[in-house]
Amino acid sequence: MRCFLQAKIHQARLTGTNVEYHGSLAVCPSLLQASGLLPNERVDVYNLDNGNRLTTYIIEGDTGEIALNGAAALKGAVGERIIIASYAWLTNQEMREHTPRVVLVDENNKIHEVKG
């Protein structure tokens, strides 16, 4: 088995940070639906503006919300752009048929395009 990109939300803008929250990444429901990502799913977060990377899990946020919580809140600031990515282990057969879901968003976290 090998590990491949499963889903990605590209260039989402952070709308909030809350270090006092017990931890996670709040994601807008429409972005969860478009990407196929699920609450409690493990994700990697890559900050395009400062280079920070972290691993956390998703919680469903409010409409338009992308928020780092807990210790992760120290890895970004409101307005910064992030990539949210999940990965899956695939067999040789699954690799041949696999296409990741990529959701491109605008500066307001509205869906611009969905690939895959």
Secondary structure, DSSP 8 states (H G I E B T S, - for coil): -EEEEEEEEEEEE--EEETTSSSEEEE-HHHHHHHT--TT-EEEEEETTT--EEEEEEEE--TT-EEEEGGGGGG--TT-EEEEEEEEEE-HHHHHH---EEEEE-TTS-EEEEE-
